[in-house]
Amino acid sequence: MQKRLHNIRTEGLENLTAELDQLRQLIVSHAQSAPIDMADQQLALTRLVPGLTMESWNKLSERFGLSDWLALDLDNSTYFNLANLQKIIEDLTHKSERDPLTGLYNKQAFEHKLSMELQRVERSNGQLSLAIIDLDDFKNVNDTYGHACGDEVIRTLADMLDASTRGYDHAARVGGEEFALLLPGAGPLRAKALMDRLCSMFADTLIKCSEAAIQCTFSAGVASLKGRSKATGKELFEVADKALYQAKNAGKNRVRVTRQLVEFEYDRSTMVHSNEKQFLFSGSK
């Protein structure tokens, strides 16, 4: 931690404790799923907190039970050097994860997000939807109006995806004119409603190129799963891609949704069987 000339507000301190608590839970969860030999593996985690003094940290540590976290008091020079290094790392990470044209996640980063969400669904018996989006007749746009105009079409759709989704959704450009949208917690009905709205909005959008104003459309395929699924990201992509193929064949500028890929697999050993139900409700076997 480091000294600064001003104190951060209580809200900021509580945000920090929430972050530390989440990190602690993630570490415990990871240790349970992938135990390691503690004698061979050691790691120190560093988090810079502007404006937090050692005195404030001691009070915070006592209040929220954070005494197992090591805090170091930094002078201004050391803090700014570390903060500059952190910014460089963040910039490099951002560039490695983002598509340069649109600013959305690239395919590699998106696949990592998908893998993490699939693990969450498996643990929590939640829902997840994946939409694959492909611009219709995009080659004609490039051939007729030029690649600069094609780039503007791609950026317009990317901006719309970014602006029209929730903070915990994940949008990516996964190919030339192909996008993917990951919707945690959304079932097939909610996912289709969102994609239908985006499809209509994009079709009505006038895209201004250097020498023309054009309108474009896209088609989308949606795959959803629910429950403690063992599905892989590749399998979910394949199902969504088949739905996209159906949308293209049906005339483009539309959304198609597959049925849920994998339902929750109940442990039938804990279920009440019909003869047991009869006994419970009637008192006779």
Buried (B, 14 or more C-beta within 10 A) or exposed (E): BBBBEEEBEEEEBEEBBEEBEEEBEEEEEEEEEEEEEEEEEEEEEEEBBEBBBBEBBEEBBEEBEBEEBEBEBBEEEEBEEBBEEEEEEEEEEEEEBBBEEBBBBBBEBBBBBBEBBBEEBBEEEBBBBBBBBBBBEBEEBBEEBBEEBBBBBBBBBBBBBEEBBEEEBBBBBBEEBBBBBBBBBBBBEBBBEBBBEBBBEBBEBEBEBEEEEBEBBBBBBBBBBBBBBEBEBEBBBBBBBBBBBBBBEEEBBBBBBBEBBBEEEEEEEEEEEEEEEEEEEEEEE
